[in-house]
């Protein structure tokens, strides 16, 4: 699985102007044919790098125009 798969594969909605993926990590993993642990590890790294904000059942992209995120996408 690539980081691009994770960013591009899940449905998004709008949450105060930010892009939010409202889907459990297990479902994201199934959607991209990957292990839940792999998804969790990548999301944790994204969160530590300030790319996303994690909440139970929701992942919010902090800034789609951030250079680090654009490199992934």
Rosetta blueprint (number, residue, H / E / L):
1 X L
2 X L
3 X H
4 X H
5 X H
6 X H
7 X H
8 X H
9 X H
10 X L
11 X L
12 X L
13 X E
14 X E
15 X E
16 X L
17 X L
18 X E
19 X E
20 X E
21 X E
22 X L
23 X L
24 X L
25 X H
26 X H
27 X H
28 X H
29 X H
30 X H
31 X H
32 X L
33 X L
34 X L
35 X L
36 X H
37 X H
38 X H
39 X H
40 X H
41 X H
42 X H
43 X H
44 X H
45 X H
46 X H
47 X H
48 X H
49 X L
50 X L
51 X L
52 X E
53 X E
54 X E
55 X E
56 X L
57 X L
58 X E
59 X E
60 X E
61 X E
62 X L
63 X L
64 X L
65 X L
66 X L
67 X H
68 X H
69 X H
70 X H
71 X H
72 X H
73 X L
